[in-house]
Amino acid sequence: MSSKCTILFDNNLFGVYYAGQEVSGTAELITTRPKTVRGIIITLSGFAEVRWAEHITKQDTHGKRQKAIETYSASEIYYSNERYVYGQSGGTQMVLPAGKYVFPFQTLIPPNAPTSLNAAWGQIHHEVSVVVDRVMRYNNIFKHPYTVIVPHDLNLNPSNAQSLHKIDEKVFCWSLCCGNQGPMVMEVKVPYASYTPGQKVHFNVILSNQSDVHCSDVKVRLMKKEVYTSRSPETKTKETEIKIADNHCGEVIKRNKAEFNEYLRIPSTIPTLIGNCNIIKVHYTLKFIAKVSRIHRDLIIEFPFTIGTWPVYGSIMINEPITTQPINNFSRRVAPPTYEEDVRSEQFENNTFKPRYPVFLNDTANIGTLAAAALSPSNNLYHTPYLAAKSPLTYSARPTAPPPPFPLQAKHELATRGYVEQPQLEVSSVPG
């Protein structure tokens, strides 16, 4: 291995940021032999892309119909900050001696940059890339992703604090023929319409099975729907829906009634994504299913469901009477989130990166202990992920515009921070 590159983020162990924050760090390049190069470039960028293939039938040049595979795709770029840290664009070739080089990098994430996502047919990706522009050889390219999260405070929309309540029934075919059996009636109640990952969604289900059909299970599922939009060769959408959490409450035999007071814990998953990205949308649905035999259709009640990054006040203080929803003291009563990897196993093409999303504990027995130690008076509503006290990065509602590009460097500079030699670079390791 002739080259190795390691990326480290400043005061941010896992590289998790909110949109509007600054990304900064260093890239350490180690090369074991001299390289003839034109320059070294570091780029911080955010982009989205979708791609999928479908079997189609179309006419050839002779008018005959034939089967083919069509690839649908689209892409968007949200920001790209490129900097020469060694050499310059179009510069003459030079020899990079063997040794260790450290390159700092930084950029401001635009406040409208969308949340990171790695899904089956698309991705929203934010990364640092380091390119060693070599002469008469393949370039050395090193890439390292980081997570960007769009803050979504569920308290800012009153509809998120509304409860969910619905009653539905189903009459089975032989009940109509016999005339002596009633319907299967299901009533569902959920305290709030929106939650964050890590929270427990408490619910109440009453199933009155007046029919002669056995209900084998009452199931609760959190479903995630992803909608992808292509731009080439035409505008087309593709939808996928997957189950990300479920709970099996139990059976209800014919002509009987049962009540279930259970909860569904939301795993680490991307917050609802309906803005900022035009080619990928993410929606959630909470489904309650009374499962019956295959010759009948299940009784299903479902609700639109929102996943955010900051919980509804009442959903955290679930055992306390809610008379008002204070703003100033709310952040002091809730422990800040941890940031856990996405539970999803599907991935876009060869992207194995799993973004990290904020996860809250809402076990009321732990709230007092956690909150007492979690927040300092200087913290604002959106806590910066994994910050050390040295150089805090705080979320700004109106972040300033991105800084202008860095000036080009024409020559290699010697190390000034204790390394053997130090220009400036970044990211993971790849064979040279």
N, C-alpha and C positions, 0 to 999 in steps of 0.2 A: 504494500500500500504506500503510494508516494505522497498522497495528500490526505489530510483530515481537517474537517472544519466543524467547530462546535459553536452553537449559538446560545447565549445566555441573556435573559431579559433582566433589566434593572429592577430589583426589589419586587420581583414577580415570578415566583418559582415555576408556575405552570403556564405562564403566558396567557392570562385571562384579563380582558379589558372591556370596558364599556365604550360604546360609540361616543366619540367626542374626547376621549382621553389620548394621551401621548404614549406611543410605543417607543421604548428606547432600550438599548442593550449593547452588547459587544459580540463580535464574531471573531473567533480565534482560529487562524489558519496555520496548520503545521505542515510543512513540506520537507521531505527527506532528501530531495535532490534539486538542483537548480532548474528553473523553468523559464523558457523564453516566452514572454507574454507581451501583449499590447496594453493590458490594463486589467483592473479588478473592479467589478461593479456590484454594488449592493442595491437591491430594490425591495421596497416594502409596498405591497399591493393588496387590494381586495377586489374580488371578482366573483361572478356566478356563472355557471354553465349547466346546461341540460343536454342530454343526448340519449336517444333510444332508437331501436330499429324495429320495423314492422314488415311483415310479408304482405306484398301488394300485387295486384294484377294490372298491367298497363300495356298499351299498344307499342309495338316496335315501329321502326321506320317504314315497314311494309304493311302496317295496319293490322298485324296479327297480335293477338293477346298473349302475353307471356307473364310468368311469375317472376317477381324480383324482390329484392330487399331494399327498402328505403330507410335512410337514416335521417331522423329529425333532430335538429339541434338549435341552440341559441346561446348567447353569452352576453354578459354585461360587465363593465369595468367601473368600479366605484372610486378608486384612487390608485395611483401608481407614482411612487417617489423614488426616482433612480439617482444614484450618486456614484461617481467614480471616486474610489478611495485610493487607487494606485494607478498612475498613468492617466490618460485622457482619451476621449473619443477621437478616433482617427489618428492617434499618436503613433510614434515609431516604436518598433519592438525593443524590448529591454530584457535583461536577465533578472529574474527574481531569485536571489540566493536561497539555498536551503535554510530553514530556520522556522521560528515562531513569529507570527504577525497577529496583531490585535487591532480590529477595526471597529470603532463605535458606529452606531446607527440610531436614527430616531425619525419619527414622523408623527403627525397628528391624524388620528382616525377621524374622518368626517362624521358629523353627528347623524347624518342620514345613511351611514353604511349599515347594511342589514346584518342580522345575527348569523353566526356561523352555523352551517348545516352540512352534514355528509349523509346523503340519502341514496336510494337505489338508482335513480335516473338523473340525479343532478347534485350539485354542491354549491354552497356559498363559502368561499375559501379566502382566508387572509393568511399571508405568508411573508417570510423574509427569504430572499434568495440571494445567493452569492455566486457570481459567475467569474471564473478566471479565464479571460480572453486569451487563448493560446495561439501561437503562430504555427501554422502547418500541422496542427493537431486538433483533436476534438476538445472543446472547452470543458473545463471542470465546472460542474454545476452542483451547488449545495442548496437545499431548500429546507425550511423549518416553518411549520404552521403555528398560528396562535389563534385563540378564541376571541371573538368580538361579540358582545351582547348588547342589544338595544334595551335600555331600561323601560320597563312596562309596569308602572305603579298601578295596581288594580283599584286603589282608592280614588283615583282621579276620575273614574267613570261610575256614577251612582248605580248603573244597571248591574255592575259586577257584584254589588252587595245584595241584590235581590235573591229571594229564595226560589227554588224550583219545585213545582207541584203539578202533578198531572194524574188523571184517572182515565183508564181505558179498559175496554172489555172486548171479549171475543166469544162469539157463539159458534159452536162447532156444528158441522152439517147434520149429523144424526140426532143432535139435540132438537133441531128444527123439525125433523121427521117424526120423532117420538113425541115431542111437545111437552115432555114432563121434566126436562132438565134445563137448568139456568145457564147463564154465561160464566166465563172465567173473568173476574174483575181484578185489575191490579191498580193500586194506588201507590205513588212514589212521592217522597218528600226529600229534598236536599236543602240544607241551610243557605248555601250560597251558589251563585252561578259561575264563580271564578276562583281558582286556587293557584298555588305555586308548587313546583316539584318539592317533594318531601312532606307535604301536608297530607293529613288524613281527611278524606272526603266522607264525612259521616252521612248516612242516609237511613231512611225508614221506608220499608216496603211492606204493604199489606196485600196478600193475595187471597182473595175469596174465590175458591174453586167450586162453584155450584154446578159444574158440568160433570159429565161421566167420563172425562178424559184426565188421565194421570199427568201431573206436572212433575217431571223427573228432576228439575233443578231450576232455581231462580238465580240467574247469573247477572253480574254487574260488570260492564266492560268500559274501559276508556279507549276510544278508537282515535287514531290519528290519520287524517286524510291529507295527502300531499298532491298538489296539482302542478304539473309541469306544462310550460307553454313553449313551443318551438317557434322559430322565426324563419328557418330554412329547412326544406325547400318551400315551405308554406307555414302559415300560422295554424297550429294544431295543439290540442291539449291531451295530456295523458294523466290519469288519476290512479292513485294507489291508496288503499286503506289497510292499516295494520292495527292489531291489538297491542297496546303497550302495558296494560294492567287489567287484571280481572279478579273477581271474588265469586266463589260459589257458595251461595247461602244455604241451599237445601231444597228438598222436595216438598210438594204439597199434593197429597193424594186426592182422588176425586171426592167431591161433596165434603170438602174440608176447607179450613181457613188457617192461615199462618201469618205471623208478623215477624219481620227481620229488622233488627237494629244493628247494622254492621258499619264498616268503613272500608274505603279503598285508598291505599296509599299511592300517591303519584310518584313515579320514579323520575330520575333525571332525564328530562326531555326538552326539546327546543320550545321556547314560548311561542304562543300563537303568532304566526307570521303572515300578515295580510298587507303590509305596506313595505316601502323601501325597495323591495325586490320585485321586478315585473315578470319574471319568468318562473318563480317558484313561490307557491303559497302553502301555508300549513294551517289546517283547521282541526278542531277536536270535537268529538261527540261523546256524551255519556249515555250508554245504553243499558236498559234494564230488560232482561229477557226471561220470560216464563217458557222454559223448554218443554215441548210436548213431543209425541211420537212423530215419525217422519210422514205419516199420512195426513198430518195436520200442519198448519202453519203456526209458528211460535207467536205468542203475544209479546209485542215489543213496544216499550216506551223509550224515547230518546230525547235528549236535550242538546242544543248547542252549548259548548263548554269552552271557557277561555283559560289559558295557561299564561300567567304573568311572571314577573321577576320580583315583585314585592307584594305580600299578601294583603287581602282585605283585613282590616283591623279586627272585625268581629270573628273571623275564622281562626285567628290566633288565640284570642281571649275567649275561647268557646264556652267556658264554664262561668263567665261573668256576665251580668246583665248589661246589655248594650243600649245606652241611652243617647250617647253622642259618639262621634268618631273624631277624637282630637288628632290634630296633625303634629303639633310641636312635640308632644310627649310620646307619640306612637313609636318612633324609632328607638327610644330608650327602653321600651318594654319588649322588644323583639330581638332575639339574638341574631346576629348577622348570618347570612347563609354560608355554607360550605360550597365548593364548586366541584361537582362530580361528573365523571364521563357519561356521555349519552349512552343509554341502555341499548340503543338500536344496534343490531349486528350487520344489517345491510350496508353496503358501501358503494360509492360511485367509482366505477372503473378500478383503478389501482390505488385509490386513496384510502389508506388505513387509519387516518387521523380521526380521533373521536373528540369532538368539542366538549368542553365542560360547561355545565349550566348551573345557576344558583339553586341550591336545595335548602329548604327551611325545615327545621323541626317545629312541630306544633303540638307536641305532647305537653299539656298544660302543667303537668307535675314538674317539668324541667324548665319552664319558662323563667321563673324567678331567678334560679341559679345561673342560667345561661345569660340572661339579660344583664344581671348585675356586673358580670365580668366582661361583657362583650363590647360595650360601646364607651368611647370617651366623649367628653363634652364637645370636642371639635368635629366629630363625625357628622356628616350630613345624611340625607335620606338614603342615598345610593352609596353603599360601602364599596370602596375600591378593592378588587380581588387581591388577596395575598400581598398586602402592602407591609413593608417594614417601615419603621418610624423615620428612617433616614431621609427619604425623599418622597413624601406622599403625593399621589396623583388623585385628585378629587374630580368627581363627575361635575361637569359644568353644563347648566341648562343651555347656555349660549356660548359654546366654545369658539375661540378665535379661529380665523382662517388658517389653513395649513401654511407652514413656513415656506419661503422660496427655496428652490433647489440649492444644494450645497455647491460651493465653488469647486471647479475641477482641480485635481492635484496632478502636477506634472512630474513629480519625482517622489521617490521613496524617502520617508523620514525615519530616523532612528527612534528606538523606543524611549519613552520618557516615564514609564510607570512600572519599571522593574522587570520587564520582559527582555528577552534577548534582542528582538527587533520588533518594531510595532508600526506598520501601517494600520489598516482598519478593515475588518471583515466579519463574517458571521456563519452560522448554522451547523447542520449535522454532518456526519462523516460519509464520504463516498470514495471508492477507489480512484486513484489519480491516473 
